[in-house]
Amino acid sequence: MSIQAGFALRGRNPDVLTCIANLSNDEVFTPPEFANRMLDTLAEAWAAGHDGANIWADRNVKFLDPFAKSGVFLREITVRLTAGLADEIPDLQERVDHILSQQVFGIGITHLTAMLARRSVYCSKHANGAHAVTRRFNSDAGNIWFERTEHTWADGKCKFCGASQASLDRGEGLETHAYAFIHTDNIKTRVAELFGGDMHFDVIIGNPPYQLDDGGHGTSAAPIYQKFVEQAKNLEPRYLTMVIPSRWFSGGKGLDDFRESMLKDDRLRSIDDFLSAADVFPGVGLKGGVCYFLWDKDNRGPCRVATHFKDWPASEATRPLLEKGAEIFIRYNEGVSILRKVMAHETGQDEVMSLPEARRFDRLVSSARAFGFRTFFKGKKKRSPGDVTIYQNGGVGYVPRDDVRSGQHLIDRWKLFAGYAAPGTGNRDSYPHKIISTPFVAGPGSISSETYLTIGPFDTKEEADSALSYLACRLTRFLILLHKSSQHVTRKVYTFVPIQDWTRTWTDADLYALYGLSEEEIAFVEKIVRPMEVASDLLGDVSVDDGDDA
């Protein structure tokens, strides 16, 4: 195939890379439009740091996608360089040969995706094939490397990625999911082995695997993308840009150390946050949204934060990643000013974003499994003398009091029960939503399975009703949302919620006035958080799923 014919194929509609389906949870393909959005951000940062220079007109810049799948990033980089270097290297064949052999590099995550990436970049799954658009390579791989990598097992886990040996030590017939980029003690030496010489990449870009494909599902699967980010930094590129799940903002499973290191790194210069992953990856059920970031090794300062959701106007601000006293990233720009007002009223200090421990609502919230009963536990259908009522997944049952091994101090007090998981409709994030499952008041003589968290105890039903009215307020649930990274509503997500006076019924109008929210801030809260109807008494069956959006 001629070079002209190969590039002419890209003009055909539709682009094949907009049509391919994702192969698995760790092989989510990036749409070309979104890849170009990331490249635009990179080009703007390069120009700002290089006196307006055009990165695509520089023949010396080297790019690496260390987890290539469809090859879309390398392909679009090649297209931009081909146009940008036209004046410096007028001959098209010479120009493309130079770009593909000296500037564009990739590491496939599987044998299949490596061939797909080569097909996207070289117009042939073999870099030295008859139909390839370059004649510079002697190997099939060219500059897009893949060889099967094995895990390094120790005590049933891989020492590099933490994969389960029981799940992934499964013979040569199946993929190992041992990604070469993170299965090494010295990434600089490994990259030199792969591509030869003392390789230094100016730009590392891509969409890493998000979780270990070793039997976990959804939010229970172990995240892995943070390992790719950390390894990429070890290569010391000038710029690093990746698209990853946004859950790291609040930490969580395996992400607390990563969150802390990212939020304290003032080389993180921009974050574009998409509240719904479906807006980036259509059809992908990824709770909590996704973001792409730009890290600039030689440029320190505050971060540009832009929030995107469907057709809403984008919200953009330049601010520190960590507010004083906060341990997480405040996701919404509007949320920063709202939280500041709440904290200033509660603490008397304008810049502190944390509550005194005695004023934190999370003190009233139990840990999971407060009474020792698992989600799948089912109590008796008929009550016997001495039984207590257990609220469980799908309804109520009865349990002998002597069978309750923990949380005895809560049994005979008034309390609230609130779902541990905020159930959803489908797999997409939607707004406005309720943030938490609808809580309810439970009286003395009651317990729950771990389907519910316990809030309390309260001395009277009137106090419990007051706390219930408070949780029904949109502002209260917005403060919960600021700390919520997944569908699980743990004790920790209540960290920003102040304790109130439990002698009254609370409304949003009361809270808006108490904390002095502006009309614009009120409108934002009500755009994000759906109204909630609550009842102080719960009669009949209880279901874990009340139709809320997680």
N, C-alpha and C positions, 0 to 999 in steps of 0.2 A: 504494500500500500504506500502511495506517495504521501509526503508530509502534508501537502495541500489537501488531499482527499481525506486524510485522517482528521484534520482539523475541521474540514467541512462537515463531517458527520455530526459535530457538536451543534450545528445549526438546525438539525432536525428536531421536530417536536412530536411527542414530548421527550424531554431529557430522560434517559433511562434511569438515572439516579434519583428522579422524583417518583419513580414507580415501584422500586424494589421494596419488598416487605422485610421487616426486621426478622432476623434469624432466631434470636433468643434474648433473654433479659440483658446479656452482656454484649450483645451485638445490635445496638440501636443505631441505625444509619442516620447521618446528618443530612437534612435536605440542602440542596445546593444554595437556595436563597439564604438560608441561615448561615451557612459556611461563609458566604460572601459578606454577610453582615459583620461577622467576626473579623474578616480580612479588612473591611473598611475601617473598623476600630483600630486595628493594628497599623494600617497605613497612616491614619491621622496621628497616632502616637509617634510613629517614626518621623513624620514630617515635623512635629512639634519639637522633637529632640534632636533634629538634624538640620536646623535652619531651613525648613520647608522642603527638604529633599524628597524625591519620590522613591520609595523603597523598591518599586517595580522596575526602576531604571538603573538599579545597582547590580552589576554582574557578579559581585563578590558575596552577596548575602546568601547564607545557607539556611534552609528550612528543613525541619524534621517533624514528621507525624509518627510518633512512636507506638501508635495503636491504630494503624490504618485498617479500615474496614471496606468501605466502598471506594476509597481513594479520592473522595470529593475535595478534601482540602488541598491535596497535592495537585489534583487536576486544575482547580481554580487558580492556584498559585502559578502553575505553569502557563495558563492562559494569560494571566496578568503580566507575567514576566515576558512572554512572547510579544505582547504589545509594547511594553515599557522599554524593552531593549532594542526596538527596531532601528533606532538611529545609530546606536553603538555597534550593533552586529546586524548589518543590513540583510545578509543572506539568511533566508528563513531556515534552511536546513542546518546551517552552522549555528544559528541562534538556538534552535530547539535542541540540538546536540549538546550545546554548552549547558543549557538550563537543566536538562535531564541528567546529565552526567556529573555536573559540578555544583548544582544548587538545590536540587529537590531529592529528599531522602525519606524513606518510610520503613516501618517495622510492622509486618502484618500480625494480627492477633490469632489467626488460624490459617491453615493451608488454603481454605476456600476464600477467605477475605483477602489474603495476599494476592491470589490470582485475580480477584475482582478489582483490587486496587491497581494492579499492573495493567489490566485491560482498560481501566479508566484513564491512566496516565500515558501508557505507551501504545494504546490502541491494540494491544496484544497481551495475552496472559503470559507470554514469554518475551522478556525484554530484548532477546536476540532473535526473535521470530521473524519470519518472512514479512509479516504485516506490521511490525513495529515501526514507529515513526522516527526512530533513531537507529544508527548503526554503531554506536559507541560501546555497546556492551558485548562481552563474551559469554556471559552467564544468562540463564533463564531469569534470574531474580532481578538483575540490574541493580538499582539502588533501593528496591523495595524488598527487604530481606524477610524471610521466614524459614525457620527450621524448628522441628518439634523440640520443645523444651520440657524437661521433667521436673516435677516437684522435688524438694529436698525434705524428706519426712523425718520428723523427730517427735516421739511421743504421740503419734497419730495425727499430727498437724504439719503442714508445710511451714518451714521456718521463715520463708519469705512472705507468703501471702495469707497464711493461716487456714488454707483449705483443708478439708477433712480427708484423711487418707482413706477412710472407709467409703467415701463417695467418689473420689477422683483417682484413686490408684486402680485403674480399670483396664489396663492392657493397651496394646498398640492400635487396636481397631477404632478407638474413640479419641476425640480431642482431650488433651490433658487440662486445658485452660490454665496452663502454667505460662504466664505471659513473660516473654524474654526480658522486657524492659525492667521489670521489678524483681526478677529472679537472679539477682547478682549482688555480690558484696561491694563491687566497684563498677559503677555504671560508666565512668569515663574509659576504663580499660575495656569494658565489654563493647562499647560503641566503636572503639578503635579496632577491635577484633572483627566487628561486623562490616565496617566500611573502609578499614585500612587507614593507617596514618594517624596523626594527631588531630582528630576531628573536633571542631568547635562549631556549634550551631548558633546562629544569631537569633533564630526564631524557632520555638517549639510550639506546635499547635495541634489541636485535635479534640477528639471525643472519646475519653477512655471508657473501658468497661466499668459499670457502676456497682456491681455486686458479684459475689462469688456464686457461680452456678454449681453449687454442691448440695442442692436439696432444700435450701431455704427459699421462702416465697415472700414477696412483697416487703413489708417493713421488718419481717423476721430474718430476711437474708442479710448476711454480713456485708457492709459496704466495703468497697475496695478502691474506689476512685481516688481516695486521698493518698494512697500509696504511689499512684502515678504522678500526682502533683508534686509530692515530696521528692520523688526520684528525678523528675524533670528539673527541679531547682538545683539538685546536685550536679547537673550538667552545666550550670551557670550560663544559661542563654542570656542574650540581651533582653529578649521579650519572651514571655510565656503567656499563652492564651488557651483556655480550655472551656468546654461546656460540661457542667457537672450538676448533679442534683443540688437543690438549695437547702436541703436539710442540715447541711453543715453549719448554717447560720446559728442554730441553737444547739449544736452538738448532738448528743444521743449515742446510740450504739456504735462504739468504736471510733467516734468522731470528736470526742472532747479535746484530746491533745491537738488534733488537726485544727479544730476551730480556734483554739487559743493561739497556735502558731500563725495562722492566717490573719487573725484579727490584730495581732501585734506586729505584723509585717507592713510597714508603711511604703513598701514598694508595690503593693497592690493598689493600682491607680484607677481602675474602673471596674464596676460590677453592673451588668445588665441582667436584671432579675425578672423572670417570667412566672407569674403566679400560677399559671396553668401550663403543665408540660405539654398538653395537647396543642397549645399554640405554637410550639416548636416542633414537636414530634407527633403529628396527627396519629391518633389511634393507640398511643402508648399510655398505659395506665400507670403513671408515676406520680404518687401523691407528693404534695409539697412544692411542686414546680421545679424549674431548672434555672440556672444562671450561666452566663459566661463572664469570665474575668480577664483582665489584662494586668500582668505583672511586669514591671519595668525595673530591671536590675540597677540602673544608674539614675533613677529619678524617684526621689522620696517625697511624700507629702500626703495630704488627705485624699480621699477616694471619691470619684464621681459615681454616684449611685442612681441608676435609672430603673424604675419599676414599670413593667408592661403587663397589661391584661386585656385581651381581646381588642375592642375598639375604644377603650378608655384612653383619654390623653395620657401620654407617658409622664410620670412624675420624676423629676431629676433634681438632684442636689449634690453638692460637694461637701463632704463632712468626714469626721473621724470614723473609723470602723468601730471603735469601742468608745461608748460614752462613759463618763466618769462614774465608777461604781457599778457598771453593768458588766456582766460576764459573757453576754451574747451580743450578736449583731441585731440591731433594731431594724427589722426588715423594711418597714414602710417609712418613707421620708416624713410623711404626715404623722406617723406614730411617734417620732422623736419629740415633736413639739407637744403632743398630747401627754406623753409620758412625763416630760419635764414638768408640766403643769401639775400633774397628779403628785409627783415626788416633791415638788416645791411646797405644795400645800401640806403634805404629810411630814416632811422633814424640816421645813423652814430654810432649805438651802436650794439655790437655783440650779446648780450644776450636778447635783448628786442624783444618780439614777438607780438607787437601791433603797429599800425600806428598812427601818430598824426591825430586828427579828421579832420583837413583840407586836409589831403592826402588820406582819405578813400573814395573809390568809392561808398560806400553805401550812401553817402551824395547825390548822383545823382539819387538814386533809390527811387521810391515812395512806400508808403505803399499800401496794397491791396485796390482795389476799389478807385483808385485815383480820378475818375470822378463821383463816386456815383452809378454806374450801376452794378447790379448783373450779374453773369455769364449767367443766363438764359434770360437776357434781349435781345430783338431783335428790332433793329431799323427799320425804314420805308424802303421799297424797292426802293422808288423813292425820289429823292432829290427835296426839295422845296427851294425857296429863303430864305436865312438866316440859312439853315441847316449846321451842321458840320458832317463830316464822322465819324462813330463809327466802330472801329475794334472789332469784337465780335466773339463768339464761332461759327466757321463754315463759316465766311465770313465777309462782310461789310454791313452796313446799314447807315441810316441818322437820325439825331436827331435835333430838333429845338435848336438853341444855348441857348435860354432862359430856356430850360429844364436841362441844365448842372448846377448842384448845387454846385460842388466843383471842384478844380483843374483848375479854369478859367485861371490862370496865365500860364498854359501849353498849352492852346488851340492853340494859334497863334505863337507857337515857334516850332523849330525843336526838335525832340526827337526820341528815340528808344522805341519800344514795344517788350517785351520779355515775353513769357508764364509764368504764375504763377506756373503752374504744368509742370514738365518735363515728357512728355508722354512716354509710354514704349510699348514694344512688349511682351506681356505675363506678367507673374508675377515674373520672375527671374531677379536678377541682372546679368548684363553681362558687360564684358570689352573687348576692350575699348568702352566707350560711350561718348556722347557729353556733358553730365552734365546738360546743359540747353537746352530748345527749341531754335530753330534758331531765333535770334532777327532780326528786320528789322527797317528801317528808315521810320518815318512818318513825314509829313510836317505840316506847319501851317493849321489850320482849321480841325484838327483831334483829336479824343479822343478814348478811349477804354472802354470796360466793364472790370470787374475784372478778366476776362480770362487772361489779360495781366498786367504786371507791366510797369510803365513808367520810362524811364531813360533819364535824362536831367534836364532842357532844354539846348539846344545849340543855339548859335546865328546864325549859318549858316549850310547849308547842308554839307559843307566840314568838319566841326567839328563833326557833327553827323556821317558822313562816317568814320572819324578817330576812333571814339569810337566804331563803329561797327566792324572795322577791329581788334581792340583790343580785343573785346569779342570773336572774331573768333579764337584768338590764343589759342593754347593748354595750355600754361602755365597759362594764365588768368583763364581759366576754371578749371585747377587743383587747383588753389588757392580758387576758389569757392567751389570745392568739399571738401576741408579740413574743411569747415564750414557747409556742407550740410548734414542734418540728415534724410531727407525723399525726396519724389518726389517733394515736394513743394519748390519753389525757392523764398524765401522771401527776403526782403531787407537785413536781417541779414547775409545771406550767402556771401555777398560781403564784409564782414568786413576785410578780409585779402588782398583785391585787391587794389593796389595803383591807384590813379588818375594819368594820364599821360598828355603829351602835345598833344593837339588835332589839331595840324597843319600838321600832317603826317599820312601816312598809316603804321600801325604796322604789323610786322610779328613775328613769333616765333623766327626766327634767331636773330632779333633785341633784343627781350626780353632775350633770352638765353645769348647773349653777354653782355647786360646791367647788368644782375645780376650774371654773372660769373658761370653759371651752368657747372658742369662736364659732360663728355660724358655719364657716368653712370646715372646721374640725368636726363639728357635729354632723355635717353632711357627709364627710368621709367615713366616719364611724358607721353611719346608717347605710352607706353604700356597701360596706364590707360585711356588716353583721345583721342577720335576719331577726325580726321580732320572735320572742319565745312566749308561748302560753304555758303556764304552770298551774298545778293544782296542789294544795297543801296536803291532801289526803289521796292515797292511791288505793283504789278498790279493784278487786278482780285480778286478772292476769297482768303480768309485767313482761314486756318484750324488750330484748336488747336493742332492736333496730326500730327506731321511731321515724325512719325516713329522712334523717338529716344528711346533709352533705358533709363529708369529713373535711 
